Amino acid sequence: IAEIEERNLRSKNIIVRNVPESKESTQINKLTDDQKTITKIIEELDSSAQQEIVKVYRLGRINPDKPRPIKIEFTHKEASKLILTKRNQLRNNVRLYQDLTPLQHKNLINLRTELEQRKNDGENDLTIKYFNQQPKIVKFKPKN
């Protein structure tokens, strides 16, 4: 039951990766820079979803080698779903992901490991697809 509640809460969120850290000196200015960057990204995908943003903040500790991910919280899960369906339209290297629970994340890692093992064993044309919000390994047909 706790897992279901956690998934419902996280269904309103999106994780954004590969957004460079701000060079500003104060925390408030850094947050403002992040909010401006996220606004541009969301406007590029769907300008109506921008009014649904509740919070924008960085996750984790500062690491000079790589930027921390940004979490966006929306008022409704429909806004996050809309943005995630359009995420392939982004022209830069910024990546958008669903906010997964620890259990979902662990299952996805196990599935990726299994996929890699099956590819190493000689099975070709495999990929991970989502069916009813559940990831599964399936064969795909390459486009001609």
N, C-alpha and C positions, 0 to 999 in steps of 0.2 A: 504494500500500500504506500509506503514511504517512497519507493522508486517511482510509482505512478504520479504521486504529487510532485516529486522533483522534476520529472519529465514535463509535466504541465507548466510548472514555473519556468523552466528553461526553454519551453517552446516559443516564448516571446523574445528570446535573445538571439543575437548573432555574434560570432567571434570573427574579428577582422585581423588578418595577419599580413606581414610585410609592409606595414606603415612605419616609415622612419620616425625615430624619436625626435621630439622637438629640441631645438638648440637654445630655447629660452632659458633664462636663469631662474625664474620663480615658478613655483608649482602652479599658480593660477594661470600664468601665461602659457605654460605647457598644456594645461587642460583646455584652454581656449583654442590653441593651435590644433589639438586633437579633434575638438568639436567642429572646427572649420573644415578640417580634412574629411571627417566623416560626413559632414553635410554635403560636400562636393561629390563624394562617392555615392551617397544615397540619391542625390539629385540626378546623377548620371543614369541611374537605374530606374528610379520612379520618384518623381518630385512629390507625389501625394503622400508617400510614406514618411517624409521628413517631419510632418506634424505629429506623427505617432511616436517619435523618439522621446523617451523619458530620461535616460541616463547614458552617458558615455564615459568610460574609464579604462585605464590600463590594468592589466592583470600581471601579477608576479613582481619579482624584484628587478631592479635595473641591472642590465648586463650590457657592457659596452660593445660586445661582439655581435649581438643581434637585438632587434627591436622587440619589445614586449607586445603581446597581442592586445587588441582593444575589444572590450565587450560593449555591445550596444543593447540597451533594454528598450523594448517597444511597449506601447500600451496594450496592443492586441497581437495575438499570434498570427493573424492573417497578414499583418504588415511584414513580419519577419519571413513568412512563407513566400510572399510576393517578391521580396528582395532576393531570397535564396533561389527562386526559380529564374530570376534574371541575371544571376551572378556571372554567367558566362559572357555577358555583354561587356564586361569591364575590359578596357584596353591596356591597362598597366599590370604589373605583377602582384597587385593586391589580391588576396584571396579571402573569400567569405565562407564561413562554415556554420553549421548548426551548433548550438551550445549543447554538448553531450554530457550526460551524467557519467560519473566514474565507471559504472557498470557498462553503459553503452560504449564508452571509450575502450574499455578492456576487451569487450567483444569484437569491436572493430579491429583492434590490434591483432587479436587472435585470427580473425578472418584474413587480414592482410598477410600474416605469416603463413597461413594455409595456402593462400593464393600463390605466394612466392614459391612454396614447396612444390605445389602442383605444377607450376611452370618449369621449375628445375627438373621435375620428373618427366618432362616432355609434353605435357598437355599445353596446347596452344589456344589462342583466341579466347582466353578467360578474362573476366573482369568482375568487378563488384557493382551490382545494381541494387537499388532500393525498391522493395515491394511492400506496400503498406507500412512504410517507415521502418522496415527491417532490412538490413543489408544481407545479400546472398551472393555467392559466386555463381556466375552464369557464363555460358558460351555466347560470344557475340559474333555477328557477321560483319566483316570489314566492309566499309562503303567503297564502291568502285568509282 
